[in-house]
Amino acid sequence: MTVTVQNVAQPHIIIENINLWYGEKQALKNISMEIPRNSVTALIGPSSCGKSTFIRYLKRMNDLFKNCRIEGKVLIEILAGSGD
């Protein structure tokens, strides 16, 4: 799965070099993208290209699988509230 996002002014979520394996099988390879603040993002691709695996990764659901190995990082900007 190759992801390209252009014209990202102020990214809210930054995904860097995600690689994920189930045992010896690599399910995600070098996924990097930036998701801008206040935007809608869609993952589109053919069957079995890694869309659901990527969403499970973001939700940390792959942590439940014994033979799942993950490399890379996700940075999420958390904006402080007004305190009201």
WOQUI-V525603 format. One record per backbone hydrogen bond with DSSP energy under -0.5 kcal/mol. CO is the residue of the C=O (numbers start at 0). NH is the residue of the N-H. E is the energy in kcal/mol with one decimal. If there is no record, write none. Layout:
# WOQUI-V525603
CO;NH;E  CO;NH;E
This chain:
# WOQUI-V525603
6;8;-0.9  9;36;-1.6  11;76;-2.9  12;34;-3.0  13;74;-3.2  14;16;-0.5  14;32;-1.9  15;72;-2.0  17;30;-2.2  18;70;-2.8  19;26;-2.5  19;27;-1.7  20;22;-0.7  20;68;-2.2  21;24;-1.8  23;25;-0.6  24;21;-2.8  24;26;-0.6  27;19;-1.8  29;31;-0.5  30;17;-2.7  32;14;-3.3  33;35;-0.6  34;11;-2.7  34;12;-1.9  35;38;-0.7  41;43;-0.6  45;48;-1.2  49;53;-2.5  50;54;-2.1  51;55;-2.7  52;56;-2.2  53;57;-2.3  54;58;-1.8  55;60;-2.5  55;61;-0.7  56;59;-1.5  59;62;-0.8  60;63;-1.5  61;64;-1.7  64;67;-1.1  66;22;-3.3  66;68;-0.5  68;20;-2.7  70;18;-2.3  72;15;-3.1  73;75;-0.5  74;13;-2.8  74;76;-0.5  76;78;-0.6
